[in-house]
Amino acid sequence: MQPSEPKEIKKLNTLLEINRLLSGTFNLKHSLHRILEILEQRHSMFRSTVMLMNKHSELQIEASNGIAAEGLRAHYRLGEGITGRVAESGKPIVVPQVSREPMLLNRAAQRKGLKEELTYICVPVITGRKTVGALGVDLHFKKDRDYEPLVKFLRLVGCMIGQGVRFESLVEAETQRLMEENIHLREELRERYDFSNMVGSSGGMRQVYEQIAQVAGSNTTVLIRGESGTGKELIAHALHYNSPRAKKPFVKVSCAALPETLIESELFGYEKGAFTGAQARKPGRLEMAEGGTLFLDEVGDLNLATQVKLLRVIQTREFERLGSTQTIKINLRLIAATNKDLEKAIAEGSFREDLYYRLNVFAIFVPPLRERKPDVMALADYFLEKYNKEHGKNIKRISTPAIDMLMSYHWPGNVRELENTMERAVLICEGNVIYGHHLPPTLQTAEASGTAVHVTLADAVASYEKDLLQDALKMTRGNRSKAARQLSTTERILNYKVGKYAIDCRRFRK
């Protein structure tokens, strides 16, 4: 075995350890300190610094080993001293005997007046093709030392440090981007769920807006009641994003969607081994909502066992994960929603009366769409614009017959059904006007519109023709001559059709 091999193996082991340190941590400063310690322990480089470029294009100490406190404030401009020249040129400099080198400024370490002669080696810290700093080390002077392999080794260390610097800058840039994106998204959500932007101006909805404004800024528990599809979740979002907790999490739990066997583990979380399949600790939704808002959707579907535990959480603001005895305290706001008749459920014994009173501190009743007829067209126009953008369409309006059908329908599915109706109409409409035949068959049945259930071809053609006539008359404000020209027919034929379908032209002159 050659005498040089142990030194080479030592260098390789050092490089492997440096690689491990730089790739296994997000704390660059700590890793650099450890690297300098390793250089001292294994290679007798008893005093060392890593200097990096700051925003003023000056070199300052990022990590050091063996440097006195007063030396840590040292900094160099590009081209200044040995360190500045290395950073400027990107080339290493070896000072075999520091006592004979006037360019050595000794700002970080005082070497003058020492009895022992020292050697100083400085190599660039490079990221890609750019020099971002310098690595400097002190060694005991040896007259016949071969500097070439030592400089190659330190240049490798400098390049590896450069990669660590580059990785940290990428992480910082990504972290900053994510923070800015998070702030932007939260602002978007706040604007989206600002109750002033909610659609609807009917009396029932104005009362809802007033209630949201009254309770949003408090920590009061809110119970939102209303039929399925009326927008209870939208109101829960509005309460959260208009509250002091807006920058904290909004966590939803769908009590109806989760099986009884899973609802407790989802709410409270569990410890490893709490039950079969619990292979690791999992925080529950209560923990995830810390500082923010927990929204219990369809709370009326909770089983009685979970109701008892939830009641305790509301009363004490503390709970335990499944399989744990450690009590966890929480700070959150609770908003619940249900489409069930809770008073009836209490009478039947399926919902606890004490939990009902804990939840029903401030109740908001959301009226069904059939009681908000003035809002139907405002919502329809809103969804038309929304799905125009989403599907790349350019539909400009809804025809009068289609409006009549939307207004006469009883909307058992409420706003959700209206939204689905408008999305379907946008998808199948090839022109820039939505007509009655673009609406779902459910709006054209006898129950909804008074028409016959079994429609013949002649009836279907007549219905479409009547739609076109009414739409043309609306566009021309009841002017039959203009309407005839728009439909490329004669006024005589148009008058015949108007009489045939008993269309009242006066309604379009307003």
LINGI-V987949 format. One line per field, one symbol per residue. ss: DSSP state (2 for helix, 1 for strand, 0 for the rest). phi: phi as a letter, one per 30 degrees, with the letter a starting at -180 (. if undefined). psi: psi as a letter, one per 40 degrees, with the letter a starting at -180 (. if undefined). A space follows every 50 residues. Layout:
ss = ???
phi = ???
psi = ???
This chain:
ss = 00002222222222222222222000022222222222222220001111 11100001111111100022222011100022222222200011100222 00000000000000000111111111100111111111110000002222 22222222222222222222222222222222222222222200222000 00222222222222200000011110000002222222222000000001 11110000022222222211000000000001102222000011111022 20022222222222220111010000111000111111000222222200 00222222200111100022202222222222222222222000001102 22222222000002222222222222220000110222002222022220 00000022222222222222222220000222222200002222222222 0000222200
phi = .ddddeddddddddddddddddccbccdedddeddddddddcbhcdbabc cbdcdcicdbdcabbicdedddddbbddiciddddddddibdbccebddc cddddhddbdcdiddcdbcbbbbdccciccdclbcbbcbddbecdcdedd dedddddddddeddddddddddddddddddddddddddddddcdddcddk bdeddddddddeddcedccddbccblddidjddedddddddccdcedcdc ccbcdddcdedcdddddciaceidadjddadbdddddddeicbcccdhdd cdddddddddeddddchaabddibcddccbbaccbbbaccddddddddic bddddedddddbccccddddcbeddedddddddddddeddcicbdcacde dddedddddchdchdddddddddddddcdcccbdceddddeddcddddbi dddccdddddddddddeddddddddchiddddddddchbcddddddddde chdddddcdd
psi = hideddddddddddddddddddeeiegdddddddddddddddefgehiih hihaeefihihdiihehiddeeeiiiihehaddddddddeiihhgdhdee hdehefddhheieidhiihhhhiihhhbehheaihhihihhhdfhhdddd ddddddddddddddddddddddddddddddddddddddddddeheeeihh eiddddddddddddedeiehhhhhiiiheefdddddddddefieedeiih hhhgdddhideedddddeiiihedihegeihhiiddddehebhhhghfde eiiddddddddddddefiiiiheiehhhiihihhhiiieigddddddeee hhdddddddfdhhhhhiideefdeedddddddddddedddefifhdihid dddddddeiegdeadddddddddddddeheaehhideeiiddeeidddee iidhhidddddddddddddddddddefehdddddddefaidddddddddd efhhddeee.
